[in-house]
Amino acid sequence: MESTKRLRKLVFTGLFAAIIFIGISVVRIPLPAIVGRPFIHFGNILTVIAVMLLGFGYGAIAGAIGLGLFDVLNGYAATAWLTILEAIILAAVVSLVFRVVGYDEHNLAKLYVVAFMAGVIKVVTSWGSGVIMALMAGTTLKVAVIGAFTSLLAAVINAVACLVVVPILYRLLVRLGFNRRRFN
């Protein structure tokens, strides 16, 4: 029985990684920025859903593979490690908040708390990545910090989308029979 659950989690981890990759590839809206090449996409939303369903470890792997593979194959290879790190941090925060508020797939308020914190951590990690990318490009720390702030529009839009979409999509998946207990 344990090996069946483990196999199911591995299969869904691969499926989520593929869905995350496709979700970014199909729907992305580039935005102008001083640092990096930010764009609006559904990768973070799908990573949050993966973590909520599969748990930290498998959800983080799905997010890291889906987001990281997109970066490597689409001209962002030099900074793919930052994206992977962001996915792992996002997964850790989502998992922690989900545990702290108490898992309850029927409590919409708790789902919004998780989605809100996921959005906040996305903005914070995007800013941190922006600083690191600017420093890698040879700017001073002061310029990197300021430049990273000017590039946060995409992260803020993605955070708002996460706040709106995650609770709705998660509840829909639960109604279709996909819930955390099914995978754990």
Secondary structure, 3 states (H helix, E strand, C coil): CHHHHHHHHHHHHHHHHHHHHHHHHHCEEECCCCCCCCEEECHHHHHHHHHHHHCHHHHHHHHHHHHHHHHHHCCCHHHHHHHHHHHHHHHHHHHHHHHHHCCCCCCHHHHHHHHHHHHHHHHHHHHHHHHHHHHHCCCCHHHHHHHHHHCCHHHHHHHHHHHHHHHHHHHHHHHCCCCHHHHC
